[in-house]
Amino acid sequence: MGCLPARPEKREAGMLKLFKIAVRNLSRYKRRTLLTSSLIAIGVMFVLVFIAASGSFKYIMIGQITDSMIGHLQVHKRGMWPPSTACL
C-alpha cells in the first residue's frame, strides 16, 4: 500500500504541538520577537503610506492633465462613466 494520510486527530495533535513550540520560542526570545514584530509593523505601515501617496499622486496628475489640455468640455461615449459620476 502507498503512504496513507494521517488521521485527523493525529494531524490536530501535531498542529497543537507545533503551536505550543512556537509560543514557547516566542516567549523565550522576547527581544528578538519584539524586534521582528515591530519591524514587520513598520514595513506594513510604509507600504500603506506608499500606496496612499501613489494613489493621491495619480489622481492629481490625471486632474492636471485633463484640466490643462482638454478644457472644460469633455465628450464621452455613453456608458464611459458610471451614472453616479456623470455630470449633466
C-alpha positions as CSV (number, residue, x, y, z in Angstrom):
1,M,0.0,0.0,0.0
2,G,1.0,3.6,-0.5
3,C,1.5,6.3,2.0
4,L,-1.8,7.0,3.8
5,P,-2.6,10.4,5.2
6,A,-2.6,10.8,8.9
7,R,-5.8,10.6,10.8
8,P,-7.4,14.0,11.5
9,E,-7.0,13.6,15.3
10,K,-3.2,13.0,14.8
11,R,-2.9,15.9,12.5
12,E,-4.7,18.2,15.0
13,A,-2.5,16.9,17.8
14,G,0.6,17.7,15.6
15,M,-0.7,21.2,14.9
16,L,-1.3,21.8,18.6
17,K,2.2,20.6,19.4
18,L,3.7,22.9,16.8
19,F,1.7,25.8,18.1
20,K,2.9,25.2,21.6
21,I,6.5,25.0,20.4
22,A,6.0,28.3,18.5
23,V,4.6,30.1,21.6
24,R,7.4,28.7,23.8
25,N,10.0,30.0,21.4
26,L,8.3,33.4,21.1
27,S,8.2,33.8,24.9
28,R,11.8,32.5,25.3
29,Y,13.3,35.1,22.9
30,K,11.4,38.2,23.9
31,R,13.8,40.8,22.4
32,R,14.0,39.1,19.1
33,T,10.2,38.6,19.0
34,L,9.6,42.3,19.8
35,L,12.2,43.5,17.2
36,T,10.8,41.3,14.5
37,S,7.1,42.1,15.1
38,S,7.9,45.9,15.3
39,L,9.9,45.8,12.0
40,I,7.0,43.9,10.3
41,A,4.5,46.5,11.6
42,I,6.8,49.4,10.4
43,G,7.1,47.7,7.0
44,V,3.3,47.3,6.6
45,M,2.9,51.0,7.6
46,F,5.4,52.1,5.0
47,V,3.6,50.0,2.3
48,L,0.2,51.5,3.2
49,V,1.6,55.1,3.2
50,F,3.2,54.5,-0.2
51,I,0.0,53.1,-1.7
52,A,-2.0,56.0,-0.4
53,A,0.6,58.6,-1.7
54,S,0.9,57.0,-5.1
55,G,-2.9,56.9,-5.5
56,S,-3.1,60.5,-4.5
57,F,-0.3,61.5,-7.0
58,K,-2.1,59.6,-9.7
59,Y,-5.4,61.4,-9.0
60,I,-3.6,64.8,-9.0
61,M,-1.7,64.0,-12.3
62,I,-4.9,63.0,-14.1
63,G,-6.6,66.2,-12.8
64,Q,-3.8,68.3,-14.0
65,I,-3.7,66.8,-17.5
66,T,-7.4,66.8,-18.1
67,D,-7.8,70.4,-16.8
68,S,-4.9,71.9,-18.7
69,M,-5.1,70.1,-22.0
70,I,-8.7,69.1,-22.6
71,G,-10.6,72.1,-21.5
72,H,-13.9,72.4,-19.7
73,L,-16.0,70.4,-22.1
74,Q,-15.5,66.6,-22.4
75,V,-17.5,64.4,-24.7
76,H,-17.5,60.7,-23.9
77,K,-19.3,57.6,-25.3
78,R,-22.4,56.6,-23.4
79,G,-21.5,54.2,-20.6
80,M,-17.9,55.5,-20.2
81,W,-18.6,56.7,-16.6
82,P,-21.0,55.2,-14.1
83,P,-24.2,57.1,-13.8
84,S,-23.4,58.4,-10.3
85,T,-20.3,60.3,-11.5
86,A,-21.8,61.7,-14.7
87,C,-22.3,65.5,-14.6
88,L,-25.2,66.8,-16.7
